[in-house]
Amino acid sequence: MNFRHWTTSCPAPDSAILIALTALTRIAFRSRFLYDIDSINFALALQRFDPSVHQPHPPGYFLYVCLGVLSHSIFRDANTALVAVSILASCGTVAVIHLLASVWFGRMAAACAGLIFVTSPIAWFHGTVALTYIVEAFFSIALGYLCWRVYDGAHHFVIPAAVVLGLAAGFRQSSLVILLPLLLLAFHRVPRRLVFQGIGALGLVLMAWLMPMLYTVGGVHAYTSVLWALWRLVPARQTIFTASIFTTLARGGLIAAIYALCFGVAALLPLRASTPVSKSIRTFTWMWLAPGLLLFTFVYLKFVNSGYLMVLLPPVCIWLGFWAADWYRHARLPVAARIAVLAGAAAVNVAVFLRVPLYFSYQEVRSSQRQLTAALDAVRQVSGHTGGPQETVIVGFDSHFLGYRHAGYYLPEFLTIQFPEVPLASTTGVFVMQHQDTRLVSRLRMRPFRTFILFPLPSSDREYRDYMQRIRARFPPGVLQTNTENGLEILTGPVSALSVLFPHAVLE
C-alpha cells in the first residue's frame, strides 16, 4: 500500500497512533521537579486550598486542584500527579483535534493536524510540566467539537456543550470569557427551548463547583478581595486603558512570535494559496479565536505566560493540518520528496523543543532543574555555618524561576520570606512559608533568627543579575557577606538589616 492510498482510504487507527505518540513523547520528556512559581502554587494547594495566600494563586482553578488531589492519591508526589494530568490532557487534546479535523477536512488533514500538535514545541512543553494550560487546550477542543455539532444541526449536543464549558471554567476561570462566545454562536441556530436548557445546564455546573470553592475560601467577599488584589498588582497595570499603545502593539507582535515558536515550520503554511473552505467553518473558527486574541492583545500577555494561548491552539492546529494536506495533494513533487519535506518540518520542530535556548525547551527545563539543585545544596551548605534552620531565615524573590516558592517548597525546614512586600487593603503584608505552607503576615517574628540568606536567582540571565545588583545596593556597605558554594554566590546578612527590604513590616 502506498502513502497516497493510506492518507485517503485506509482504516488504520490514526487517532490511536497519535494518542500513543503524544503519550510517549510527553512521558519521556516529563519534568522531574515543580517547574515554576505557578507549579508550586498548585502543589501547595493539594495540601491546603487557600487562594488568599496563593495556594494556588487566584482565581483558584478549583477543579484542577480537585483533579490534582485525586491524582496525588495515586502517585503520592505532587509534581508527578500534576504532570500526569498534563499528559492525560495532551492525549485527549490530540484525539479530539483529529476528530474535528476529520469532520471538517478529511482524514489526511486530520492526521497532519495531529502530527502538528504532537511536534508543537510549546504544546509539547506544556504536556510535560505541572501547569493548567494544556488542560485548557483540551477543554477548548472538546467544546469546539460539541459546539460545531450543535452549529451543524445536531441539537442533542446542546447540554453536553454547556456542561463542558461549565467544567472548563472550573479548571481555568478565564475559559468562560474566551469560549462563551463560541457556545452562544452554536446556540444561535438552536430552538429557544433548547437554548434555555443549555443555559440552565451551564449555570448548574458553574454553581456545582463555585459554591464549594466559595465556602472553602470563606465567602464571596474573601474570594473577590484576593482576586481584585492580584488584578491590581499585575494585569490591571498593562491593559489598553493603563498602558501605552506601544505595549498593546508589542503584545500583538508577541502573539505572532509565540505562534511561530508554537508551530515552527508549519507556521508558514497560511502563506500559500489553498482550496476554499465553507463560510460556516470560517465563521465558526473566527468566533473561536477572536475573543482570546482580543483579550491577550488588549489586556494581558507576557512571553513567560505564553501558555495562555494554548486555549487557541486546537483550531489553529486543525487549519494548519488542512493547509498541510492541501499542499501535499497539490505539490508538484514526487511522493518521496513530499514525505521528506513533511518529515524535515517535523524534525525542525523536534529540534526547537529539544535545544532552543528559551524557557519551554527540554534543554532549558533540564538546566533549570540543575540550577535549582545547585542552589538548594549551596543554601544548605551555607546555612550549616549560620546555625541551620533554627537560626537562619531565607529571603526569596517573587520570581517565576528560583524564587521564594522554590526555596520554601524544597527547603521546608526553613522559614522563607518573599520579597517584595505586597499591598493589602489597609496595610502591607509579607508572604512567609514553612513546612510547605504559606501565611500572609504584617509582622515578621525574627527573634529566634540571627542570619538571613538571599536565595540565588538564575545567574545565567542578565536581567536577574541586574536585579540582584539593585538588591545589593539597598544595603549599606559591609552588611552583606558573600559565600561561594557550588559555583554560586550566596549573600548573607544579619536579620536586623531586613528592615532595608521590608520597611513596612514590623520586625519582632
Secondary structure as UniProt FT lines:
FT   HELIX           3..8
FT   HELIX           14..28
FT   HELIX           37..45
FT   TURN            46..47
FT   HELIX           51..53
FT   TURN            58..59
FT   HELIX           62..75
FT   HELIX           78..105
FT   HELIX           107..119
FT   HELIX           121..126
FT   HELIX           133..151
FT   TURN            152..153
FT   HELIX           155..157
FT   HELIX           158..171
FT   HELIX           174..187
FT   TURN            188..189
FT   HELIX           192..217
FT   HELIX           220..233
FT   HELIX           235..238
FT   TURN            240..242
FT   HELIX           245..263
FT   HELIX           264..271
FT   HELIX           279..298
FT   HELIX           303..312
FT   HELIX           313..330
FT   HELIX           335..355
FT   TURN            359..360
FT   HELIX           362..383
FT   TURN            384..387
FT   HELIX           388..390
FT   STRAND          392..397
FT   HELIX           404..410
FT   TURN            412..413
FT   STRAND          415..419
FT   STRAND          422..423
FT   STRAND          428..434
FT   TURN            435..436
FT   STRAND          437..441
FT   STRAND          443..444
FT   TURN            447..448
FT   STRAND          451..454
FT   TURN            459..460
FT   HELIX           462..474
FT   TURN            477..478
FT   STRAND          481..485
FT   TURN            486..487
FT   STRAND          488..494
FT   HELIX           495..500
FT   STRAND          506..507
//
